């Protein structure tokens, strides 16, 4: 995995903590990105502004990220909805109480069951403090999370983008983003992920906002807006 294009630490507020977008700062950033990028401005004109998709910070948000690995958003959201129906609130203790058959019935593969159970155990035993990530830099969040088995760079970046709401998080290795860039910029071939990381530099310090524009276009062109609404239905207040 290419580490050369990792994002630097997130912008910080006056207290020195990494910034987390609110509804107000997100919509301000949407306007700024559209004002400086005519291609993304055209996306906004055609489909409307990108939604402020979010996931809850903490264990549940990471479980959703693991479920979303290498599957469609619809598949991940369906499995997560099943988990919520089974547990109510998705917690480490609740998940660890489910047996292998229960996890399979919900929609977890054997491998992803192993991943989320390992994550739950790390949290329950105090080896991983997810609350501390809220004030850690982007680089530190990525480093800490990728030490956990089953969490790679893409999952860590997606967690920063949706759950921690970092403005400059960029999910390295996202196929939908590569396909959206190929389509919107009329490229003859889909860019590889290293090239896509370089391409995304134009959107700093709002690469997370640009990613939402690209996902928005990708889903709308495929008639899959409902997939985004399913994610938004689990959002937390800004």
C-alpha positions in Angstrom: 0.0 0.0 0.0 1.4 3.4 -1.0 2.1 5.5 2.1 3.8 8.3 0.2 0.6 10.2 -0.4 -0.8 10.0 3.1 -2.7 13.1 4.2 -1.1 15.3 6.8 -2.7 16.1 10.1 -6.2 17.7 9.9 -6.6 21.4 10.3 -6.9 22.4 14.0 -9.1 24.7 15.9 -7.8 27.3 18.3 -7.4 24.7 21.1 -5.1 22.7 18.8 -7.5 19.8 18.3 -8.2 18.4 14.9 -11.3 20.0 13.3 -14.5 18.1 12.9 -17.0 19.4 10.4 -20.5 20.5 11.5 -23.5 21.0 9.3 -22.6 24.7 9.0 -18.9 24.2 8.1 -19.8 21.3 5.7 -22.1 23.5 3.7 -19.6 26.3 3.7 -17.0 23.9 2.4 -19.4 22.6 -0.3 -19.7 26.1 -1.6 -16.0 26.7 -1.5 -15.2 23.5 -3.4 -17.9 24.1 -6.0 -16.6 27.7 -6.5 -13.1 26.5 -7.3 -13.8 23.3 -9.3 -16.1 23.7 -12.3 -16.4 20.0 -12.7 -17.7 19.4 -9.2 -19.8 22.6 -9.6 -21.5 20.8 -12.5 -22.2 17.8 -10.3 -23.9 20.1 -7.8 -25.9 21.7 -10.5 -27.0 18.3 -12.0 -27.7 16.3 -8.8 -27.9 18.9 -6.1 -25.3 19.3 -3.3 -23.7 16.2 -1.9 -25.3 14.9 1.4 -23.5 15.2 4.6 -23.3 11.5 5.1 -22.1 10.5 8.6 -21.6 7.5 10.8 -21.5 7.5 14.6 -18.0 7.8 16.1 -17.0 4.7 18.0 -17.4 1.0 17.7 -20.6 1.0 15.6 -19.0 3.3 13.0 -15.9 1.0 12.7 -18.1 -2.1 12.4 -20.0 -0.4 9.5 -16.6 0.4 7.9 -15.5 -3.2 8.1 -18.8 -4.4 6.7 -18.3 -2.1 3.7 -15.0 -3.5 2.7 -15.1 -4.8 -0.9 -18.9 -4.9 -1.0 -21.6 -2.5 -2.1 -22.9 0.2 0.2 -26.3 -1.5 0.0 -24.9 -4.8 1.2 -23.0 -3.2 4.1 -26.0 -1.1 5.2 -28.3 -4.1 5.0 -26.0 -6.2 7.3 -25.6 -3.3 9.7 -29.3 -2.8 9.9 -29.7 -6.5 10.7 -27.1 -6.0 13.5 -28.9 -3.0 14.9 -32.2 -5.0 14.8 -30.5 -7.8 16.7 -28.7 -5.7 19.3 -30.5 -2.4 19.4 -27.4 -0.4 20.3 -24.2 -1.8 18.6 -21.7 -2.3 21.4 -18.6 -4.5 21.9 -20.3 -6.5 24.7 -23.4 -7.0 22.6 -21.5 -8.2 19.6 -19.3 -10.6 21.6 -22.4 -12.2 22.9 -23.5 -13.3 19.4 -22.3 -16.8 18.3 -21.0 -17.6 14.8 -24.4 -18.7 13.5 -25.9 -15.5 14.7 -23.2 -13.4 13.0 -23.7 -15.4 9.8 -27.4 -14.9 9.8 -26.9 -11.1 10.2 -24.7 -11.0 7.1 -21.1 -11.3 8.4 -18.7 -13.5 6.6 -16.4 -15.7 8.7 -13.5 -13.3 8.1 -15.4 -10.1 9.0 -16.8 -11.9 12.0 -13.2 -12.5 13.1 -12.3 -8.8 12.4 -15.2 -7.3 14.4 -14.8 -9.7 17.3 -11.2 -8.9 17.5 -12.0 -5.2 17.4 -14.7 -5.6 20.1 -12.2 -7.5 22.3 -9.5 -4.8 22.0 -12.0 -2.2 23.1 -13.5 -4.3 25.9 -10.0 -5.1 27.3 -8.9 -1.4 27.1 -6.3 -1.9 24.4 -8.0 0.5 22.0 -9.5 3.8 23.1 -11.7 5.1 20.3 -12.7 8.2 22.2 -9.1 9.3 22.2 -9.1 9.3 18.4 -11.5 12.3 18.3 -8.6 14.6 19.3 -5.8 12.8 17.5 -4.3 13.9 14.2 -5.3 12.3 11.0 -1.9 10.5 10.8 -2.2 9.3 14.3 -5.8 8.0 13.8 -4.7 6.1 10.7 -1.6 4.6 12.5 -3.6 3.5 15.6 -6.5 2.0 13.6 -4.4 0.1 11.1 -2.7 -1.7 13.9 -6.0 -3.5 14.5 -6.4 -6.7 12.5 -8.9 -6.2 9.7 -8.6 -2.4 9.5 -6.5 -1.2 6.6 -5.9 2.3 5.3 -9.2 2.5 3.4 -11.3 1.6 6.5 -9.3 4.0 8.7 -9.8 6.8 6.2 -13.5 6.2 5.8 -13.9 6.2 9.5 -12.2 9.6 9.7 -14.4 10.9 6.9 -17.8 9.7 8.0 -17.5 9.3 11.8 -14.9 11.8 12.8 -16.0 14.2 10.0 -12.5 15.3 9.2 -12.5 17.8 6.3 -9.4 16.5 4.5 -9.7 12.7 4.9 -9.2 11.0 1.6 -10.1 7.3 1.3 -7.1 5.8 -0.5 -8.1 2.8 -2.6 -11.7 3.6 -3.2 -12.9 2.2 -6.5 -16.0 4.3 -6.8 -14.0 7.5 -6.5 -11.6 6.3 -9.2 -14.6 5.5 -11.5 -16.2 8.9 -10.8 -13.0 10.8 -11.6 -12.5 8.8 -14.8 -16.1 9.6 -15.9 -16.2 13.3 -14.9 -12.8 14.2 -16.3 -13.3 12.0 -19.4 -10.2 9.9 -18.8 -9.5 7.0 -21.3 -8.6 4.7 -18.4 -9.5 4.6 -14.7 -6.7 6.1 -12.7 -4.8 3.8 -10.4 -5.0 4.6 -6.7 -1.6 6.3 -6.4 -2.5 8.6 -9.3 -5.9 9.3 -7.8 -4.2 10.4 -4.6 -2.1 12.9 -6.5 -5.1 14.1 -8.5 -7.0 14.7 -5.2 -4.3 17.1 -4.0 -6.2 19.9 -5.8 -9.0 19.7 -3.2 -6.9 20.2 -0.1 -7.9 21.1 2.6 -11.4 19.7 1.7 -10.7 16.3 0.1 -13.4 14.7 2.3 -15.9 17.2 0.8 -14.7 16.5 -2.7 -15.0 12.8 -2.1 -18.7 13.3 -1.2 -19.2 15.1 -4.5 -17.7 12.2 -6.3 -19.7 9.5 -4.4 -22.8 11.6 -4.9 -22.3 11.7 -8.7 -21.4 8.0 -8.8 -24.6 6.9 -6.9 -26.9 9.3 -8.7 -25.7 8.2 -12.2 -26.5 4.6 -11.2 -29.9 5.4 -9.7 -28.6 4.4 -6.3 -29.4 7.4 -4.3 -31.2 5.2 -1.8 -27.9 3.7 -0.8 -26.8 7.1 0.3 -30.0 7.7 2.1 -29.6 4.4 4.0 -26.2 5.7 5.2 -27.7 9.1 6.1 -30.4 7.5 8.2 -27.8 6.4 10.6 -26.1 9.8 10.8 -25.4 11.6 14.0 -26.2 15.3 14.7 -23.7 17.7 13.3 
